[in-house]
């Protein structure tokens, strides 16, 4: 992995070392998976289910995204998805606009970093 890429991830509050440990201690494997993240459909599907009023399916997508971002060490994205998960867990989407906007912003930011090094 390029030093600049690693440094930029760490600067963006990515738990790089913890994530690499979850990827059997291999920066190369972690990097390979990182390049796949911008194509992850969970956020888009979450928004689609919300637009249809399907709270149960939206919750499942948010919960999956929570796990994925935790494994990748994306602290800012993870911390933004947690409130979305909890709102949806209640069976409602009331008050989700602001947390969802923050989630999208943080997700877009990490994707922009990854895409820069693809």
C-alpha positions in Angstrom: 0.0 0.0 0.0 1.3 3.5 -0.8 2.4 5.4 2.2 0.3 8.4 1.0 -2.8 6.3 0.9 -2.2 4.9 4.3 -1.5 8.3 5.8 -4.6 9.8 4.2 -6.8 7.0 5.6 -5.3 7.5 9.1 -5.8 11.3 8.8 -9.4 10.6 7.9 -9.9 8.8 11.3 -9.6 5.3 9.9 -8.5 2.7 12.4 -5.9 1.4 10.0 -4.1 -1.0 12.3 -7.2 -2.5 13.7 -8.7 -3.0 10.2 -5.5 -4.6 8.9 -5.6 -7.0 11.9 -9.1 -8.0 10.9 -7.8 -8.7 7.4 -5.4 -11.3 8.7 -2.7 -8.7 9.2 -2.2 -8.1 5.5 -2.2 -4.5 4.2 -2.4 -5.9 0.7 -5.6 -7.8 1.4 -7.1 -4.8 3.3 -6.2 -2.6 0.3 -7.8 -5.0 -2.1 -11.0 -4.9 -0.1 -10.9 -1.1 0.3 -11.1 -0.7 -3.4 -14.4 -2.6 -3.4 -16.0 -0.3 -0.8 -17.1 2.6 -3.1 -19.2 0.0 -5.0 -21.0 -1.2 -1.8 -24.7 -0.9 -2.4 -25.9 -0.8 1.2 -26.3 2.9 1.5 -28.1 3.3 -1.8 -30.4 0.5 -1.0 -31.0 1.9 2.5 -32.1 5.2 0.8 -34.2 3.3 -1.7 -36.0 1.4 1.1 -36.6 4.6 3.0 -38.1 6.2 0.0 -40.5 3.3 -0.2 -41.3 3.4 3.5 -39.9 -0.1 4.0 -38.3 0.5 7.5 -37.6 -3.1 8.1 -35.5 -3.5 5.0 -33.9 -0.1 5.5 -32.9 -1.2 9.0 -31.2 -4.4 7.6 -29.2 -2.3 5.1 -28.1 0.2 7.8 -27.2 -2.6 10.2 -25.1 -4.3 7.4 -23.4 -1.0 6.6 -22.6 -0.6 10.3 -20.8 -4.0 10.3 -19.0 -3.3 7.1 -17.7 0.1 8.2 -16.7 -1.3 11.5 -14.6 -4.0 9.9 -13.0 -1.5 7.5 -12.1 0.7 10.5 -14.1 3.7 9.1 -14.7 5.3 12.4 -16.5 8.4 11.1 -18.8 6.4 8.9 -19.5 3.9 11.6 -20.3 6.6 14.1 -22.6 8.2 11.6 -24.5 5.0 10.8 -25.1 4.1 14.4 -27.8 6.7 15.0 -29.5 5.7 11.7 -29.6 2.1 12.8 -31.1 3.1 16.2 -33.8 5.3 14.6 -34.8 2.5 12.3 -34.6 -0.1 15.0 -37.5 1.7 16.6 -39.6 0.9 13.6 -39.8 4.5 12.4 -37.8 6.9 10.2 -38.8 10.0 12.2 -35.8 12.2 12.7 -33.6 10.3 10.3 -32.9 13.2 7.8 -30.0 14.8 9.7 -28.2 11.5 10.7 -28.7 10.2 7.2 -27.2 13.3 5.7 -24.2 13.0 8.0 -23.8 9.3 7.0 -23.9 10.2 3.3 -21.3 13.0 3.8 -18.9 10.8 5.8 -19.4 7.8 3.4 -18.7 10.1 0.3 -15.6 11.4 2.0 -14.0 8.0 2.6 -15.0 6.9 -0.9 -13.3 9.9 -2.4 -10.1 9.0 -0.7 -10.3 5.4 -1.8 -11.1 6.4 -5.4 -8.2 8.7 -5.5 -5.8 5.7 -5.1 -7.6 3.1 -7.2 
